[in-house]
Amino acid sequence: MKPQVVLCVARENGDVGRHAARLRYVAALEGAGAAVRIVAPGDDLPDAFDGLCLGGGEDLESWRYDEPDTAVETPDPERDELEVAMVRRALDRDVPVLGICRGFQLLNVALGGKLVQHRDGHRPIGTEVVRHDVIAVPGSKLAALYGGAPFSVNSRHHQGVTDAFLAPALRATAYVDDLVEAFESTRHRYVVGIQWHPERVKDEIDHPERIFTSFVGATAALTPAR
């Protein structure tokens, strides 16, 4: 049986862009061998699942990391509540988790970290795609996928994480300047966060499929025969 992966995303609300984003995540996860169940604000939390993928979207409310709101844009409190609950459920069961962009930030906050509320130069201006080269930290899960050579990633965020704001259970596995670009948990079998969007293959990310193959492979390894 295919591993059952919960994909947490925003409500569509008739938004064409959000619908397209949802389809990209589903295609990437299914392409790696997962059976995908979409969960959005207003949906019930599933009891049984083999992996959790947290997609991109709105900023988190700043009170969740005990800071005043200085640059938060269009938060969705109901989505925050649902996804924090899903993360806790996944971590309690040591289920593999992959956080992408907002999902990266939410994982850090859920585990006790904080966020830089704004940083220029990390999201598109008009149609121009922002890219960065990163190098995976040796010995990390990311290095197992990309080796020690630089690889290109896209950038679609304005909030971020520094070493000072990184949750105690996490270790940074890639950087762009002083911002953490990827991390993994030191206390769980597979908890990985990446700040870029590997589902957006048209943005010419180097080998975008590798992170999904790694994540779904981890869920399959822990999935009991049904």
DRENVEXTI-398497 format. One line per field, with one value per residue (C-alpha): residue in one letter; x negated, y, z. Coordinates in nm, 4 decimals. Example, Ala and Ser with C-alpha at 12.3 -4.5 7.8 and 13.67 -1.06 7.14 Angstrom:
residues 2
res [a  s];
px [-1.2300  -1.3670];
py [-0.4500  -0.1060];
pz [0.7800  0.7140];
END
This chain:
residues 226
res [m  k  p  q  v  v  l  c  v  a  r  e  n  g  d  v  g  r  h  a  a  r  l  r  y  v  a  a  l  e  g  a  g  a  a  v  r  i  v  a  p  g  d  d  l  p  d  a  f  d  g  l  c  l  g  g  g  e  d  l  e  s  w  r  y  d  e  p  d  t  a  v  e  t  p  d  p  e  r  d  e  l  e  v  a  m  v  r  r  a  l  d  r  d  v  p  v  l  g  i  c  r  g  f  q  l  l  n  v  a  l  g  g  k  l  v  q  h  r  d  g  h  r  p  i  g  t  e  v  v  r  h  d  v  i  a  v  p  g  s  k  l  a  a  l  y  g  g  a  p  f  s  v  n  s  r  h  h  q  g  v  t  d  a  f  l  a  p  a  l  r  a  t  a  y  v  d  d  l  v  e  a  f  e  s  t  r  h  r  y  v  v  g  i  q  w  h  p  e  r  v  k  d  e  i  d  h  p  e  r  i  f  t  s  f  v  g  a  t  a  a  l  t  p  a  r];
px [0.0000  -0.1120  -0.1999  0.0803  -0.0519  0.1508  0.0914  0.1811  0.2659  0.4675  0.8344  0.8788  1.1766  1.2031  0.8451  0.6911  0.3358  0.4063  0.5696  0.2657  0.0339  0.2341  0.2082  -0.1703  -0.2113  0.0159  -0.1646  -0.5055  -0.3973  -0.2103  -0.5054  -0.7205  -0.4763  -0.2427  0.1331  0.2285  0.5040  0.5550  0.6367  0.7297  0.8816  1.2266  1.1409  1.1208  0.7787  0.7119  0.6236  0.4204  0.1478  -0.2075  -0.3541  -0.2762  -0.3656  -0.3134  -0.2822  -0.3497  -0.1173  -0.0399  -0.2523  -0.1996  -0.0552  -0.3471  -0.1998  -0.2717  -0.6410  -0.5924  -0.6752  -0.4788  -0.3468  -0.5911  -0.5627  -0.3129  -0.1137  0.2371  0.2266  0.4830  0.5373  0.7533  0.4844  0.2193  0.4280  0.4953  0.1360  -0.0195  0.2184  0.1204  -0.2497  -0.2036  -0.0127  -0.2833  -0.5733  -0.4070  -0.3935  -0.7353  -0.5727  -0.7913  -0.7267  -0.8313  -0.7802  -0.8025  -0.8384  -0.5540  -0.5707  -0.9407  -0.8544  -0.5608  -0.7750  -1.0316  -0.7652  -0.5834  -0.9110  -0.9796  -1.1643  -1.0946  -1.0858  -1.2503  -0.9370  -1.0794  -1.3895  -1.4250  -1.5575  -1.4008  -1.0810  -0.9964  -0.9481  -0.6903  -0.7648  -1.1349  -1.2215  -1.4730  -1.7260  -2.0099  -2.2855  -2.3104  -2.5430  -2.4151  -2.5900  -2.7982  -2.6349  -2.2815  -1.9856  -2.0134  -2.3781  -2.2754  -2.0554  -2.2784  -2.6326  -2.8770  -2.8376  -2.6288  -2.2770  -2.0217  -1.6924  -1.4152  -1.3041  -0.9446  -0.9365  -0.9862  -1.0106  -1.2827  -1.4877  -1.8367  -2.0523  -1.9418  -1.5756  -1.6161  -1.4221  -1.6384  -1.5376  -1.6540  -1.9913  -2.0518  -2.1515  -2.1816  -2.2099  -2.1637  -2.3810  -2.2675  -1.9244  -1.8689  -1.7536  -1.6982  -1.6953  -1.6316  -1.5306  -1.7869  -1.5114  -1.2947  -1.3524  -1.2564  -1.1584  -1.2932  -1.2169  -1.3197  -1.2600  -1.2382  -0.9596  -1.0655  -0.7147  -0.7649  -0.9799  -0.9348  -1.1503  -1.4526  -1.5464  -1.8241  -1.6814  -1.3538  -1.2227  -1.4923  -1.3375  -0.9974  -1.1542  -1.3422  -1.0334  -0.7963  -1.0653  -1.0839  -0.7068  -0.7078  -0.9834  -0.7709  -0.4386  -0.3109  -0.1800  0.1933];
py [0.0000  0.3562  0.5599  0.7954  1.1531  1.4420  1.7654  2.0809  2.3779  2.7008  2.7210  2.7773  3.0176  3.0259  3.1538  3.0213  3.0615  2.8636  2.5885  2.5677  2.5571  2.2719  2.0742  2.1207  1.9773  1.6830  1.6060  1.6138  1.3883  1.1441  1.1389  1.0227  0.7400  0.8814  0.8704  1.2279  1.3479  1.7246  1.8986  2.2678  2.4975  2.3720  2.0063  1.7424  1.6237  1.2712  1.0019  0.7687  0.8924  0.7946  1.1374  1.5082  1.7705  2.1379  2.3648  2.7342  3.0279  3.3034  3.4332  3.2893  3.5089  3.6516  3.5794  3.2126  3.2867  3.5527  3.8574  4.1740  4.2041  4.4230  4.2879  3.9983  3.9786  3.8275  3.5638  3.2816  3.1949  2.8915  2.7458  2.8111  2.6271  2.3284  2.2879  2.3261  2.0533  1.8317  1.8848  1.7882  1.4772  1.3804  1.4454  1.2542  0.9515  1.0188  1.0348  1.1859  1.5571  1.7821  2.1585  2.3836  2.7642  2.8528  2.4884  2.5344  2.8388  2.6686  2.3685  2.5985  2.7829  2.4639  2.3325  2.6491  2.8739  3.2257  3.4078  3.7079  3.8952  4.0581  4.0346  4.2015  4.0219  3.6802  3.6935  3.7678  4.1198  4.0972  3.7924  3.7738  3.4555  3.4985  3.2162  3.1348  2.8764  2.6735  2.4028  2.1246  2.0817  1.7608  1.4636  1.6004  1.4421  1.7214  1.6352  1.2737  1.4045  1.6769  1.5977  1.8774  2.0838  2.4040  2.3688  2.6276  2.6904  2.9445  3.1988  3.3103  3.4312  3.7462  3.5880  3.3543  3.1903  3.2687  3.0505  3.2624  3.1878  2.8185  2.5769  2.3715  2.0399  2.1521  2.1861  2.4019  2.2116  2.4974  2.8775  3.1846  3.4459  3.4430  3.2906  2.9203  2.7755  2.4173  2.2249  1.8804  1.7514  1.5959  1.4233  1.2595  1.0058  1.2372  1.6002  1.8253  2.1884  2.3749  2.7418  2.6967  2.5528  2.2252  2.1689  2.4640  2.2762  2.5436  2.7744  2.5617  2.4350  2.1812  1.8280  1.9334  1.5770  1.4565  1.6017  1.4480  1.1100  1.1258  1.2251  0.9724  0.7057  0.7747  0.7415  0.4153  0.2723  0.3331  0.2261  -0.1111  -0.3557  -0.3169];
pz [0.0000  -0.0670  0.2417  0.3440  0.3523  0.4917  0.2994  0.4955  0.2739  0.2774  0.1887  -0.1826  -0.1537  -0.5330  -0.5701  -0.8931  -0.7625  -0.4478  -0.6517  -0.8783  -0.5758  -0.4254  -0.7480  -0.7566  -0.4073  -0.4839  -0.8095  -0.6382  -0.3514  -0.5732  -0.8126  -0.5208  -0.4431  -0.1770  -0.1468  -0.0542  0.1773  0.1700  0.4982  0.5072  0.7721  0.8677  0.8030  1.0747  1.1848  1.0573  1.3103  1.0891  0.8562  0.7661  0.6934  0.7191  0.4585  0.5467  0.2448  0.1919  0.2506  0.4968  0.7837  1.1298  1.4024  1.5988  1.9423  1.8757  1.9183  2.1875  1.9774  1.8903  1.5348  1.3431  0.9873  0.9772  0.6536  0.6154  0.8906  0.9016  1.2714  1.1926  0.9680  1.2331  1.4924  1.2690  1.1536  1.4986  1.6171  1.3223  1.3939  1.7569  1.6553  1.4055  1.6435  1.9278  1.6962  1.5394  1.1956  0.9182  0.8595  0.5713  0.6083  0.3010  0.3316  0.5715  0.6811  0.7618  0.9721  1.1437  1.2398  1.3967  1.5953  1.6985  1.8407  2.0402  1.7939  1.6670  1.3330  1.1735  1.0669  0.7552  0.5389  0.1989  -0.1062  -0.0606  -0.2627  -0.6268  -0.7527  -1.0290  -1.2426  -1.1560  -0.9661  -0.6837  -0.6513  -0.4149  -0.4153  -0.0958  0.0335  0.2590  0.5942  0.5910  0.7615  0.7223  0.5458  0.2906  0.2229  0.1630  -0.1211  -0.2700  -0.1615  -0.0871  -0.4035  -0.4240  -0.5614  -0.6654  -0.4849  -0.5335  -0.2756  -0.2093  0.1498  0.3522  0.6973  0.8134  1.0856  1.2173  1.4417  1.7389  1.6588  1.5740  1.7975  2.0371  1.8754  1.5304  1.3626  1.0579  0.7441  0.4897  0.4956  0.2790  0.4473  0.8133  0.7412  0.7965  0.4648  0.5837  0.9103  1.0536  1.3949  1.6253  1.8266  1.5615  1.2882  1.0019  1.0503  0.7738  0.6934  0.3793  0.3057  -0.0723  -0.2906  -0.4570  -0.5937  -0.8297  -1.0812  -1.3490  -1.1353  -1.2259  -0.8830  -0.8994  -0.8610  -0.6905  -0.6781  -0.4372  -0.1217  -0.1984  -0.2758  0.0552  0.2551  0.0994  0.1274  0.5019  0.5354  0.3389  0.5581  0.8672  0.7157  0.8430  0.5855  0.5403];
END
